[in-house]
Amino acid sequence: MHNSEAAGICAWCGRALCAECAKPGATDRMTCSEHCAAALARNEKALQLILQKSFQTARAGAFYSYLCGGLSLAAAVGAKFYLPSPFLIWFCGGCSVVFIASGVWYGLIARKQKP
C-alpha cells in the first residue's frame, strides 16, 4: 500500500493505483497484479472467441437463408406449373422474398463483424 494520490484504476478489479504502480501491462491496460493481468487476458481472449463465433453464425445464417429462399422460389415456380393454386404460388413466392432478404441482412452483418 502506498500513501499517495490515485493515478489510475486497475482495469480488472477497479482498485486505485498510485503513480508508481500505474504502469500498463502487456495489454496496454493498467492492472494492480499479475492475477488481474491474467484474468484480463483471459477475458479478452474469450471476447475474441465470442466475436469469431458470432461471425461464423452470421455467415451460416446467410447461407441457409439463401438456400431456403432458393427452395421456396423453386416451389413457387413448381406450383405455377404443376398445381395452379394462386395461394400456394403467392405464399411460396413471398417466403422466397423474405428468406432472400434475411440472407442479405445476415450477409451484411457478417461483413461488418469480419475480424
C-alpha positions as CSV (number, residue, x, y, z in Angstrom):
1,M,0.0,0.0,0.0
2,H,1.2,3.4,-0.9
3,N,0.2,6.7,0.7
4,S,-0.2,8.9,-2.4
5,E,-2.9,10.1,-4.8
6,A,-4.5,7.6,-7.2
7,A,-3.2,7.9,-10.7
8,G,-5.2,5.1,-12.3
9,I,-7.6,2.3,-11.7
10,C,-7.0,-1.4,-12.3
11,A,-8.8,-2.5,-15.5
12,W,-9.9,-5.8,-13.9
13,C,-10.8,-5.2,-10.2
14,G,-11.2,-1.4,-10.1
15,R,-8.5,-0.9,-7.3
16,A,-6.9,2.5,-7.3
17,L,-3.3,2.7,-8.3
18,C,-0.7,5.2,-7.3
19,A,1.7,6.8,-9.9
20,E,4.4,4.2,-9.0
21,C,2.1,1.2,-9.6
22,A,0.1,2.6,-12.5
23,K,2.2,1.1,-15.3
24,P,0.4,-0.5,-18.3
25,G,1.0,-4.3,-18.7
26,A,1.2,-6.4,-21.7
27,T,-2.2,-5.4,-22.9
28,D,-1.7,-1.6,-22.5
29,R,-4.2,-1.6,-19.7
30,M,-3.3,-0.9,-16.1
31,T,-3.6,-3.8,-13.6
32,C,-2.7,-4.0,-10.0
33,S,-1.3,-7.5,-10.0
34,E,-0.3,-10.4,-12.2
35,H,-3.5,-12.2,-11.2
36,C,-5.6,-9.3,-12.5
37,A,-3.5,-9.1,-15.7
38,A,-4.0,-12.8,-16.3
39,A,-7.8,-12.5,-15.7
40,L,-8.0,-9.6,-18.1
41,A,-6.1,-11.5,-20.8
42,R,-8.5,-14.5,-20.4
43,N,-11.4,-12.1,-20.6
44,E,-10.0,-10.6,-23.8
45,K,-9.4,-14.0,-25.3
46,A,-13.0,-15.1,-24.5
47,L,-14.4,-12.0,-26.1
48,Q,-12.4,-12.6,-29.3
49,L,-13.7,-16.2,-29.4
50,I,-17.3,-15.0,-29.0
51,L,-16.9,-12.4,-31.8
52,Q,-15.4,-15.1,-34.1
53,K,-18.3,-17.5,-33.4
54,S,-20.8,-14.7,-34.0
55,F,-19.2,-14.0,-37.4
56,Q,-19.4,-17.7,-38.3
57,T,-23.0,-17.9,-37.1
58,A,-24.0,-14.9,-39.3
59,R,-22.3,-16.5,-42.3
60,A,-24.1,-19.7,-41.7
61,G,-27.4,-17.9,-41.3
62,A,-26.9,-16.1,-44.6
63,F,-26.2,-19.4,-46.4
64,Y,-29.2,-21.1,-45.0
65,S,-31.5,-18.2,-45.7
66,Y,-30.3,-18.1,-49.3
67,L,-30.8,-21.9,-49.6
68,C,-34.4,-21.6,-48.2
69,G,-35.1,-18.7,-50.5
70,G,-34.0,-20.6,-53.5
71,L,-36.0,-23.7,-52.5
72,S,-39.1,-21.5,-51.9
73,L,-38.7,-19.9,-55.3
74,A,-38.4,-23.3,-56.9
75,A,-41.6,-24.3,-55.1
76,A,-43.4,-21.2,-56.4
77,V,-42.3,-22.0,-59.9
78,G,-43.3,-25.6,-59.5
79,A,-46.7,-24.6,-58.1
80,K,-47.2,-22.4,-61.1
81,F,-46.9,-25.3,-63.5
82,Y,-48.0,-28.4,-61.5
83,L,-50.5,-27.1,-59.0
84,P,-52.0,-23.9,-60.4
85,S,-53.1,-22.7,-57.0
86,P,-52.7,-18.9,-56.6
87,F,-52.4,-19.1,-52.8
88,L,-49.6,-21.6,-53.0
89,I,-47.8,-19.6,-55.7
90,W,-48.0,-16.3,-53.7
91,F,-47.2,-18.0,-50.4
92,C,-44.0,-19.7,-51.8
93,G,-43.0,-16.5,-53.6
94,G,-43.5,-14.4,-50.5
95,C,-41.4,-16.8,-48.4
96,S,-38.7,-16.7,-51.1
97,V,-38.5,-12.9,-50.9
98,V,-38.4,-13.0,-47.1
99,F,-35.7,-15.6,-47.0
100,I,-33.5,-13.9,-49.6
101,A,-33.9,-10.6,-47.8
102,S,-32.9,-12.2,-44.5
103,G,-29.9,-13.7,-46.3
104,V,-28.8,-10.3,-47.4
105,W,-29.3,-9.0,-43.9
106,Y,-27.2,-11.8,-42.4
107,G,-24.5,-11.3,-45.1
108,L,-24.2,-7.6,-44.2
109,I,-23.9,-8.4,-40.5
110,A,-21.1,-11.0,-41.4
111,R,-19.2,-8.4,-43.4
112,K,-19.4,-5.8,-40.5
113,Q,-18.1,-8.3,-38.0
114,K,-15.3,-9.7,-40.1
115,P,-12.2,-9.8,-37.9
